[in-house]
Amino acid sequence: MVFSKKPLQFIIAALVAFFPLISIANPTGDSTHVAVEATHEVASKSHEAHGETANLSEEQKADLERKAYIKHHLMDSHDFTLFTYGGEEHPKHVGFPLPVILWDGGLHVFSSSKFEHGEAVAESNGNYYKINHHDGLVYKTDADGNFTEDAKGHVTNAKPIDFSITKNIFMILVVGLILFMVFAGLGKSYKKNGSIAKGAGRFFEPIILYIRDDIAIPNIGEKHYKKYMSFLLTIFFFIWFLNMFGLTPLGVNITGNLAITASLALITYLITTFTAKKDYWGHIFWMPGVPVPMKFILAPIELLGTIIKPFSLMIRLYANMVAGHIVLMSLIALMYTFNSPIGSPLSFFLAFVLSLLEILVALLQAYIFTMLAALYFGAAVEEHHHDEHHEAAHH
């Protein structure tokens, strides 16, 4: 029996596009968390708008609950819950706990199962800790798990230094292991098959060559590109794989975490700074071909530009991934809002199309981050010809 490739490709694309819909329709987080958070938000909104005795309408409560679901979906967690069933009264959680590592006058290590999905107080060496539903952070409490808040509603409990292996960190380790296994296998296949890729390497080899020939060499130059290739390849596949995992029912939102994108941008900034040539710094602090008074004005502007560049990397990746998740989840929420034979299918169709677009965005953001990093590296090692600058200034 012969199968046509085109229908098979369509089926695969359709399944991948459905993944985010499954992830949102069945939230991977604890439904009890969401219900409690929604209750807090409803109460807070009611108090602000109409006073303590006033009540919000059912539509307003439903709207706040949907917002709480979206907010909770984007948050990190101390356990890896695949899905929850059984309702809010008796929820059943399918997943596994992760190690909690806290520093609070000493090292505290225990399983996140002690938190019972955020509903219980965990005891460690005489200290008590609980997860706050609003921000997902661990705070030190009393034996009853009480939180104290200031006038603005911010928790004032002591917060230990948290080194825990959260869901996002766990997925980063998983992606790192996958990358190591895939490309270690690709390297071995080159040696065994006379520099010919085999297996999964046949899919990744053209991408590697594209990054080398169309990103690294044109932007950095043939003389210096090799020392940056390992980072460019790592950053491209790392971001791409993380983005794709974010579209699965696992419900992870790693590149939508500001701390993760800030770390990637900081590494790029440090590599650019510590590998830059003297000409790079010379053009920043004492730009050739420019009148001396202007040099004093341009120097701080150019120096600020070196910091703005990685900042733009951080914000671009973070904002695009978070915006995609929020828009997609909002479209899914519209199906429950409309609850009609016209509005619900339309929302589903829009969410399906957006899911396909998110697959493209996942790859595009990895490409943009890698391309801009290569541009910054190229500027750092570029060999300037001062004579040409002086001649251009003279003309």
Protein Blocks (a to p, Z undefined) as FASTA:
>chain_A
ZZdfklmmmmmmmmmmmmmmmmmmmcfbdfklmmmmmmmmmmmmmmmmnojkbccdfklm
mmmmmmmmmmmmmpccfbdcfbdchijmlccdddddddddddehiacdddfklnnnoiac
cdeehiacdddfklopacdddfkopacddfkopafbdcdddfbdcfklmmmmmmmmmmmm
mmmmmmmmmmmnoopaehjllmmmmmmmmmmmmmmmmmnopklmmmmmmmmmmmmmmmmm
mmmmmmpmnopafklpfklmmmmmmmmmmmmmmmpcfklmmmmmmcghiafklmmmmmmm
mmmmmmmmmmmmmmmmmmmmmmmmmmmmmmmmmmmmnopaklmmmmmmmmmmmmmmmmmm
mmmmmmmmmmmmmmmmmmmmpccdfklmmmmmmZZ
